[in-house]
């Protein structure tokens, strides 16, 4: 074995005394003013290469990993008496200045976000017809440009037409004379009212006296309904009178009580008319003869009259069908 290899193995692996050697004293800093830059070796602990050549014992690293992790100060050191440590008041002032600048930057960024993207007004920027910049842009920038264009147009409109009063549209006829719209509208309303009144009078002229009288009664009933109470009891005289005047076909006392509308009774009508007659529905016959007043409503004929009327109806229906078929062809 080479002597260097023997000494290396004896130094590293054949040491019986595990007691660490004394730490090397650090060199006192020189009086030169400046910064000392220390380069660490590959292990990262700053061990000196001279420790490998120490023959007193195993190499001791000048600082453990825990101490390295606990180090909070920078590795940059100020050398010389000219360098002075900053006071605590100066540190506080510097820290306050840094905090104030950071808060100002945050406030400025927040205001910029609220206001939206700024629109640059430069003569070098190419503008399009709608007020936006040409080229590739974000949607927020285009929206801000459009909003700015609208605000500018609104301000310009208010500046030009703010104090001016809008004039009413002037209408003229074929000859060029000015038309008064309010007067024409009043004339149109008056003409429409006159036309409606004339139409109502024409409808009333077609009505007979009985229809006019019934219409007058309906109007009076509506006027009376305004004063009529909501609840009507048995003591209401008007309701009782209306119920008494109603005629029912199955009332056995109708022939004895007479007409409820103020006409004479059956006995008086018999005296005036003379011979009684049947008043119910009867089948038709070719001579129009009505049955006697004692007839019970049973048809006891051979059915010739009813067959004759059915034949007449079939003939008329056939004539109508033949005419419609001829028109369709």
KEBA-900721 format. One record per residue: residue in one letter; x, y, z of N, C-alpha, C in turn. Coordinates in steps of 0.1 Angstrom, whole numbers, padded with zeros to 4 digits, always signed. Each point is the difference from the previous one (the first is absolute). Layout:
// KEBA-900721
aXYZXYZXYZ ...
//
This chain:
// KEBA-900721
x+0008-0012+0000-0008+0012+0000+0009+0012+0000 x-0005+0010-0006+0007+0013+0000-0001+0006+0013 x+0010+0008+0004+0000+0006+0013-0012+0010+0001 x-0003+0007-0011-0012+0009+0001-0012-0007+0003 x-0002-0012-0006-0013-0007+0002+0000-0006+0014 x+0012-0004+0006+0000-0005+0013-0003+0011+0010 x+0005+0011-0002-0003+0011+0009-0014+0004+0000 x-0006+0000-0012-0014+0004-0002-0009-0010+0007 x+0003-0013-0001-0009-0010+0007+0002+0001+0015 x+0012+0002+0004+0002+0001+0015-0006+0012+0005 x+0000+0011-0007-0007+0012+0005-0015-0001+0000 x-0006-0007-0010-0015+0000-0001-0006-0011+0007 x+0006-0012+0000-0007-0012+0005+0007-0007+0012 x+0013+0003+0003+0007-0007+0011+0002+0009+0012 x-0008+0010+0002+0001+0009+0012-0007-0007+0011 x+0007-0002+0011-0006-0006+0012-0006+0010+0009 x+0006+0012+0000-0006+0010+0009-0010+0008-0007 x-0013-0001+0005-0011+0007-0006-0002+0014+0005 x+0009+0004+0009-0001+0013+0005+0003+0011-0011 x-0008+0009-0002+0002+0009-0011+0011+0010+0004 x+0007+0004-0010+0011+0010+0002-0005+0014+0003 x+0008+0008+0004-0004+0014+0003-0003+0007-0013 x-0010+0009+0002-0004+0007-0012+0011+0011-0003 x+0001+0002-0012+0009+0010-0005-0005+0014+0003 x+0009+0008+0004-0004+0014+0002-0002+0007-0013 x-0011+0008+0000-0003+0007-0012+0010+0012-0001 x+0003+0003-0012+0009+0011-0003-0007+0013+0003 x+0007+0010+0006-0006+0013+0002-0001+0007-0013 x-0012+0007-0001-0001+0008-0013+0010+0011-0001 x+0004+0002-0012+0010+0010-0003-0006+0014+0001 x+0008+0010+0000-0005+0013+0001-0005+0006-0014 x+0001-0008-0010-0004+0005-0013-0015+0001-0001 x-0005+0010-0007-0014+0002-0001-0005-0007-0013 x-0010-0007+0001-0006-0007-0012-0008-0012+0004 x-0002-0009-0009-0008-0012+0002+0008-0012-0002 x-0002-0010+0008+0007-0013-0001-0009-0010-0005 x+0003-0006-0012-0008-0010-0006+0006-0013+0002 x-0007-0009+0007+0006-0014+0003-0008-0010-0009 x+0008-0007-0007-0006-0010-0009-0001-0014+0007 x-0011-0006+0001-0002-0013+0006+0005-0011-0009 x+0004-0011+0006+0005-0012-0008-0013-0008-0004 x+0003-0011-0006-0011-0008-0005-0009-0005+0011 x+0005-0003+0012-0008-0004+0011-0010+0010+0005 x+0003+0013-0002-0009+0010+0004+0002+0005+0014 x+0010-0005+0007+0001+0004+0014+0013+0009+0002 x+0007+0004-0010+0011+0009+0001+0012-0006+0007 x+0002-0012-0001+0012-0007+0006+0013+0004-0007 x+0010+0003+0007+0013+0004-0006+0007-0013-0005 x+0008+0002-0010+0007-0012-0005+0012-0003+0008 x+0004+0009+0009+0011-0003+0009-0003-0010+0011 x-0013-0002+0003-0004-0009+0010+0003-0015-0004 x+0001-0002-0014+0003-0013-0004+0014-0004+0003 x+0009+0010+0001+0014-0002+0002+0004+0000+0015 x-0010+0002+0008+0002+0000+0015+0003-0014+0005 x+0012-0001+0007+0004-0013+0004-0004-0003+0014 x-0006+0010+0008-0004-0002+0014-0012-0009+0001 x-0009+0000-0009-0012-0008+0002-0009+0001-0013 x-0012-0005+0001-0009+0001-0011-0004+0014-0002 x-0004+0003-0012-0004+0013-0004-0013+0004+0006 x-0001+0012+0006-0012+0005+0006-0006+0011-0008 x-0012-0001-0004-0006+0010-0008-0003+0012+0009 x+0003+0012-0005-0001+0012+0008-0014+0005-0001 x-0009-0007+0006-0014+0004-0001-0009-0012-0004 x-0010-0003+0008-0009-0011-0003-0012+0005-0009 x-0007-0010-0005-0011+0003-0009-0011+0007+0007 x-0002-0003+0014-0010+0007+0007+0003+0015+0002 x+0013+0003+0002+0004+0013+0001-0001+0007-0013 x+0002-0007-0011-0002+0006-0013-0014+0003-0003 x-0009-0008+0005-0015+0002-0002-0004+0012+0008 x+0006+0001+0012-0005+0010+0010+0005+0014-0005 x+0010+0001-0009+0005+0012-0003-0010+0009-0007 x-0003+0012+0005-0010+0009-0005+0007+0012-0007 x+0013+0002+0002+0006+0012-0005+0006-0003-0014 x+0002+0010-0008+0006-0002-0013+0015-0003+0001 x+0005-0007-0010+0014-0004+0000+0009+0012-0004 x-0006+0011-0004+0007+0012-0004+0004+0007+0013 x+0013+0003+0002+0004+0006+0012+0008+0013-0004 x-0002+0010+0009+0006+0013-0002+0013+0000+0008 x+0011+0003-0006+0013+0000+0007+0005+0015+0001 x+0007+0002+0011+0007+0013+0002-0008+0008+0010 x+0007+0010+0005-0007+0008+0010-0008+0011-0006 x+0001+0002-0013-0008+0011-0006-0014-0004-0001 x-0003-0013-0002-0014-0004-0001-0007+0000+0013 x-0011+0006+0000-0008+0002+0013-0013-0008-0001 x-0004-0005+0011-0013-0007+0001-0012+0010+0000 x-0010-0002-0008-0012+0009+0000-0007-0001+0013 x-0004+0011+0005-0008+0000+0013-0014-0005-0002 x-0006-0003+0012-0013-0006+0000-0010+0010-0006 x+0002+0013+0003-0010+0011-0006+0001+0000-0015 x+0012+0000-0005+0002+0000-0014-0007-0012-0007 x+0002-0012+0007-0007-0012-0005-0015+0001+0000 x-0006+0006+0010-0014+0002+0001-0005+0010-0011 x+0008+0011-0003-0004+0009-0010+0001-0007-0014 x+0010-0008-0002+0001-0006-0013-0012-0010-0002 x-0003-0008+0011-0011-0009-0001-0013+0007-0002 x-0002+0011+0007-0013+0008-0003-0001+0005-0014 x+0011+0004-0005+0000+0005-0014-0003-0011-0010 x+0006-0012+0003-0003-0011-0009-0015-0004+0001 x-0006+0000+0012-0014-0004+0002-0009+0010-0007 x+0004+0013+0002-0009+0011-0007+0001-0001-0015 x+0011-0003-0006+0001-0001-0014-0008-0012-0005 x+0001-0011+0007-0008-0012-0004-0015+0002+0001 x-0004+0008+0011-0015+0003+0001-0004+0009-0012 x+0009+0010-0003-0004+0009-0011-0001-0008-0013 x+0009-0009-0003-0001-0008-0012-0012-0008-0001 x-0004-0006+0012-0013-0008+0000-0012+0008-0002 x+0000+0012+0006-0011+0009-0003-0001+0005-0014 x+0011+0002-0006+0000+0004-0014-0004-0011-0009 x+0004-0012+0003-0005-0012-0009-0015-0002+0002 x-0005+0002+0012-0014-0002+0002-0008+0010-0007 x+0004+0013+0000-0007+0010-0007+0000-0002-0015 x+0012-0005-0005+0001-0003-0014-0010-0012-0004 x-0001-0010+0009-0009-0011-0003-0015+0005+0000 x-0003+0009+0009-0014+0006+0001-0003+0008-0013 x+0009+0008-0004-0002+0009-0011+0000-0007-0013 x+0007-0012-0001+0001-0007-0012+0012+0004-0007 x+0002-0006-0011+0012+0003-0008+0000+0014-0006 x+0012+0006+0001+0001+0014-0005+0000-0001-0016 x-0005+0011-0005-0001+0002-0015+0011+0010-0004 x+0009-0004-0008+0011+0008-0004-0005+0009-0011 x+0003+0013+0001-0004+0009-0011+0014+0005-0006 x+0003-0006-0010+0013+0004-0007-0003+0001-0015 x+0007+0010-0006-0001+0002-0014+0005-0012-0008 x+0009-0008+0006+0006-0011-0007-0009-0012+0000 x-0010+0000+0009-0009-0012+0000-0010+0002-0011 x-0003-0011-0007-0009+0000-0011-0014-0002+0005 x-0009+0009-0002-0014-0001+0005-0009-0005-0011 x-0010-0007+0004-0010-0005-0010-0013+0009+0001 x-0009-0003-0008-0012+0008-0001-0009+0000+0012 x+0000-0011+0008-0008+0000+0012+0007+0005+0012 x+0012+0006-0001+0007+0005+0011+0010-0009+0007 x+0001-0012-0005+0010-0009+0007+0013+0000-0008 x+0010-0006+0007+0013+0000-0006+0001-0013-0010 x+0008+0002-0010+0002-0011-0009+0011-0010+0006 x-0001-0012-0004+0009-0010+0005-0006-0010+0010 x+0008-0009+0004-0004-0010+0010-0001+0006+0014 x-0011-0001+0006-0003+0006+0014-0008-0010+0008 x+0000+0003+0013-0009-0008+0009-0014+0005-0001 x-0009-0008+0005-0014+0004+0000-0003+0012+0010 x+0008+0000+0011-0002+0011+0010+0005+0014-0006 x+0011-0001-0008+0005+0012-0006-0010+0006-0011 x-0006-0009-0008-0010+0004-0010-0012+0006+0007 x-0005-0006+0011-0012+0005+0007+0003+0014+0006 x+0012+0002+0005+0004+0013+0006+0000+0010-0011 x+0005-0003-0012+0001+0009-0011-0014+0004-0005 x-0009-0010-0001-0014+0003-0004-0007+0009+0010 x+0002-0003+0013-0006+0009+0011+0005+0014-0001 x+0013+0002-0002+0006+0013-0001-0006+0007-0012 x-0002-0007-0011-0005+0007-0012-0015+0004+0002 x-0008-0008+0008-0013+0004+0003-0001+0012+0009 x+0009+0000+0010+0000+0012+0009+0004+0013-0008 x+0010-0001-0008+0003+0011-0008-0011+0005-0009 x-0007-0009-0007-0011+0004-0008-0012+0006+0008 x-0002-0006+0012-0011+0006+0009+0004+0014+0004 x+0012+0002+0004+0004+0014+0004-0001+0010-0012 x+0004-0005-0011-0001+0009-0012-0015+0003-0003 x-0008-0010+0001-0015+0003-0003-0005+0010+0010 x+0003-0002+0013-0005+0009+0011+0006+0014-0002 x+0012+0001-0005+0005+0013-0002-0007+0007-0012 x-0003-0007-0010-0006+0006-0012-0015+0002+0002 x-0007-0009+0006-0015+0000+0001-0004+0002+0015 x+0008+0003+0009-0004+0001+0014-0010+0011+0002 x+0003+0012-0005-0009+0011+0003-0011+0002-0011 x+0001-0007-0011-0010+0002-0010-0012-0008+0003 x-0012+0005-0003-0013-0007+0002-0004-0006-0013 x-0005-0013+0001-0004-0007-0012-0013+0006-0005 x+0000+0003-0013-0012+0006-0006-0010-0011-0004 x-0013+0004+0000-0010-0010-0004+0000-0001-0015 x-0004-0012-0004+0000-0003-0015-0011+0008-0006 x+0004+0006-0011-0010+0009-0008-0006-0009-0011 x-0013+0000+0000-0007-0008-0011-0007+0010-0009 x+0001-0003-0013-0006+0010-0010-0008-0008-0010 x-0010+0006-0006-0008-0006-0010+0006+0001-0014 x-0008-0004-0010+0006-0001-0014+0003+0014-0005 x-0007+0010+0005+0003+0014-0004+0011+0007+0007 x+0005-0007+0010+0011+0006+0008-0004+0007+0012 x-0013+0001+0003-0004+0007+0012+0002-0009+0012 x+0004+0007+0011+0003-0008+0013-0013-0005+0006 x+0000-0012+0005-0012-0006+0006+0002+0000+0015 x-0011+0004+0007+0000+0000+0015-0004-0014+0004 x+0009-0007+0006-0003-0014+0004-0011-0001+0011 x+0001+0009+0010-0010-0001+0011-0014+0003-0006 x-0001+0010-0009-0013+0003-0005-0005-0012-0009 x+0008-0006-0008-0004-0011-0008-0004-0012+0009 x+0007-0002+0011-0004-0011+0008-0013+0002+0007 x-0003+0013+0004-0013+0003+0006-0011-0002-0011 x+0002+0004-0012-0010-0002-0011-0002-0015-0002 x+0011-0008+0000-0002-0014-0002-0008-0007+0011 x+0003+0004+0013-0009-0005+0011-0014+0004-0002 x-0003+0013-0003-0013+0004-0002-0007-0007-0011 x+0007-0002-0011-0006-0008-0012-0003-0014+0004 x+0009-0006+0008-0003-0014+0004-0012-0001+0010 x-0002+0010+0009-0011+0000+0009-0013+0002-0008 x+0000+0009-0010-0012+0002-0008-0004-0012-0008 x+0011-0007-0005-0003-0013-0008-0006-0010+0009 x+0005-0001+0012-0005-0010+0010-0015+0003+0003 x-0003+0013+0003-0013+0004+0003-0010-0003-0012 x+0005+0003-0012-0009-0002-0011-0003-0015-0002 x+0011-0009+0002-0003-0014-0001-0009-0005+0011 x+0001+0006+0012-0010-0004+0010-0014+0004-0003 x-0002+0012-0005-0013+0004-0004-0006-0009-0012 x+0009-0004-0009-0005-0008-0011-0004-0014+0006 x+0007-0006+0009-0005-0012+0006-0013+0001+0008 x-0001+0012+0007-0013+0002+0008-0012+0002-0010 x+0003+0005-0012-0011+0002-0009-0006-0013-0005 x+0009-0010-0001-0005-0013-0004-0008-0008+0010 x+0001+0004+0012-0007-0007+0011-0015+0005+0001 x-0008-0009+0005-0014+0003+0001-0003+0006+0014 x-0013+0003+0003-0003+0006+0012+0002-0010+0012 x-0003-0013-0003+0002-0009+0011+0014-0002+0004 x+0009+0000-0010+0015-0002+0003+0005+0013+0007 x-0005+0011-0003+0004+0012+0007-0005+0000+0014 x-0012-0004+0002-0006-0001+0013+0008-0010+0009 x+0004-0011-0006+0007-0010+0008+0014+0005+0003 x+0006+0007-0009+0013+0006+0002+0000+0011+0012 x-0011+0007-0001-0002+0010+0011-0002-0006+0014 x-0007-0012+0000-0002-0007+0012+0013-0006+0005 x+0008-0005-0009+0013-0005+0004+0009+0011+0006 x+0000+0012-0006+0008+0011+0006-0006+0004+0014 x-0013+0000+0001-0005+0003+0013+0003-0010+0011 x+0000-0013-0005+0004-0011+0010+0015+0001+0004 x+0008+0004-0009+0014+0002+0003+0002+0012+0010 x-0008+0010-0002+0001+0012+0009-0005-0004+0014 x-0011-0008+0000-0005-0004+0013+0010-0010+0007 x+0008-0008-0008+0009-0009+0006+0011+0006+0008 x+0003+0013-0003+0010+0007+0007-0004+0002+0015 x-0013+0002+0002-0005+0002+0014-0005-0013+0007 x+0000-0011-0008-0005-0013+0005+0010-0006+0011 x-0005-0004+0011+0009-0006+0010+0006-0014-0005 x+0011-0004+0005+0006-0012-0004-0008-0012+0004 x-0005+0000+0012-0008-0011+0006-0015+0003-0001 x-0008-0009-0006-0014+0002-0002-0007-0011+0008 x-0009+0004+0009-0007-0010+0008-0015-0002-0004 x-0007-0007+0008-0014-0002-0003-0009+0012+0001 x+0005+0010+0006-0008+0013+0002+0002+0009-0012 x+0008-0004-0010+0002+0009-0012-0013-0001-0009 x-0006+0011-0001-0013+0001-0007+0002-0002-0015 x+0011+0006-0006+0003-0001-0014+0002-0015-0004 x+0008-0007+0008+0003-0014-0003-0013-0008+0001 x-0008+0002+0010-0013-0007+0001-0009+0002-0012 x+0000+0013-0004-0009+0003-0012+0005-0007-0012 x+0013-0001-0003+0005-0007-0011-0003-0015+0000 x+0001-0005+0012-0003-0015+0001-0014-0003-0002 x-0009+0009+0004-0014-0002-0002-0004+0001-0014 x+0006+0008-0008-0003+0003-0014+0005-0011-0009 x+0009-0009+0005+0005-0011-0009-0011-0010-0003 x-0001-0004-0013-0010-0010-0004+0007-0014-0003 x-0006-0010+0005+0006-0014-0001-0010-0008-0008 x+0005-0008-0009-0009-0008-0009-0008-0011+0008 x+0006-0005+0011-0007-0011+0008-0007+0005+0012 x-0003+0013+0000-0008+0006+0011-0015-0003-0002 x-0006-0008+0008-0015-0003-0002-0009+0012+0003 x+0005+0010+0007-0009+0012+0003+0002+0011-0010 x+0007-0002-0011+0003+0010-0009-0013+0005-0008 x-0008-0010-0003-0013+0003-0007-0010+0007+0008 x+0001-0001+0013-0009+0007+0009+0005+0014+0005 x+0013+0001+0001+0006+0012+0004+0001+0011-0011 x+0000-0005-0012+0001+0009-0011+0015+0005-0003 x+0001+0010-0008+0013+0005-0004+0005+0009+0012 x+0013-0003+0004+0006+0007+0011+0004+0014-0004 x+0000+0003-0013+0005+0013-0004-0010+0011+0000 x-0011-0002+0007-0010+0010+0001-0012-0002-0010 x+0000-0010-0008-0011-0003-0009-0011-0006+0007 x-0011-0002-0007-0012-0006+0007+0002-0015+0001 x-0008-0006+0009+0001-0014+0003-0006-0008-0011 x+0000-0014+0002-0006-0009-0010-0015+0002-0002 x-0007+0002+0011-0014+0001-0001-0004+0013-0008 x+0007+0011+0003-0003+0012-0008+0004-0001-0014 x+0011-0007-0003+0004-0002-0014-0009-0009-0007 x-0006-0010+0007-0010-0008-0007-0012+0008-0004 x-0004+0009+0009-0012+0008-0003+0003+0009-0012 x+0012+0005-0001+0003+0009-0011+0002-0008-0013 x+0008-0011+0001+0003-0008-0013-0012-0009-0004 x-0008-0004+0009-0011-0009-0004+0004-0014+0002 x+0002-0007-0011+0003-0015+0001+0014-0003+0004 x+0003-0009+0009+0014-0003+0004+0007-0008-0011 x+0013+0000+0001+0008-0007-0010+0013-0006+0007 x+0005-0010-0007+0012-0006+0005+0012+0008-0002 x+0009+0003+0011+0011+0009-0001+0013-0007-0001 x+0001-0014+0001+0012-0007+0000+0006-0002-0014 x+0011-0007-0002+0006-0003-0013-0008-0011-0007 x-0003+0001-0013-0008-0010-0008+0008-0003-0012 x-0002-0012-0006+0007-0004-0013-0007+0008-0011 x+0008+0004-0010-0006+0008-0011-0009-0008-0009 x-0009+0006-0007-0009-0006-0011-0001+0010-0011 x-0005-0005-0011+0000+0008-0012-0011+0012+0001 x-0009-0002+0008-0011+0010+0002+0002+0010+0012 x+0009-0004+0008+0003+0009+0012-0011-0001+0010 x-0007-0011+0001-0011-0002+0010+0007-0004+0014 x-0004+0007+0010+0005-0002+0014-0010-0010+0007 x+0005-0008+0009-0008-0009+0007-0009+0007+0011 x-0009-0007+0005-0008+0006+0011+0007+0002+0013 x-0006+0008+0008+0007+0004+0013+0001-0012+0010 x-0008-0011-0003+0000-0012+0009+0010-0011-0006 x+0007+0003-0010+0009-0010-0006+0011-0003+0010 x+0003-0014+0001+0010-0004+0010+0014-0001-0006 x+0003+0004-0012+0013+0000-0006+0004-0013-0007 x-0009-0010-0002+0003-0012-0007-0005+0001-0014 x+0009-0003-0010-0003+0000-0014-0006-0013-0004 x-0013+0000-0004-0007-0013-0003-0004-0001-0015 x+0007+0008-0008-0002-0001-0015+0008-0011-0006 x-0002-0003-0013+0007-0010-0007+0014+0004-0005 x+0005+0012+0003+0013+0005-0003+0002+0005-0014 x-0012+0003-0007+0001+0005-0014+0006+0014+0000 x-0005+0008+0009+0005+0014+0000+0015+0001+0003 x+0005-0008+0009+0014+0001+0003+0009-0006-0011 x-0006-0011-0007+0007-0005-0012+0001+0010-0011 x-0011+0007-0002+0000+0010-0011+0010+0011+0003 x+0002+0005+0012+0010+0010+0003+0014-0005-0001 x+0002-0013+0003+0013-0006-0002+0004-0001-0015 x-0010-0003-0008+0002-0001-0015+0004+0014-0005 x-0007+0010+0004+0003+0013-0004+0014+0004+0004 x+0004-0003+0012+0013+0003+0004+0011-0007-0008 x-0002-0013-0003+0009-0008-0008+0002+0006-0014 x-0011+0004-0005+0000+0006-0014+0009+0013+0000 x-0002+0009+0010+0007+0012+0001+0015-0003+0002 x+0003-0010+0009+0014-0003+0002+0007-0006-0012 x-0008-0008-0008+0006-0006-0012+0003+0011-0010 x-0009+0010-0001+0002+0011-0009+0013+0008+0004 x+0001+0002+0012+0012+0008+0004+0013-0008-0002 x+0000-0013+0002+0012-0009-0003+0003+0000-0014 x-0010-0001-0009+0003+0000-0015+0006+0013-0004 x-0005+0011+0006+0006+0013-0004+0014+0001+0004 x+0003-0004+0012+0014+0001+0005+0009-0009-0008 x-0005-0012-0004+0009-0009-0008+0003+0006-0014 x-0010+0007-0006+0002+0007-0012+0010+0011+0001 x+0000+0007+0011+0010+0011+0002+0014-0006+0002 x+0001-0011+0007+0013-0006+0002+0006-0005-0013 x-0007-0005-0009+0005-0006-0012+0005+0012-0009 
//
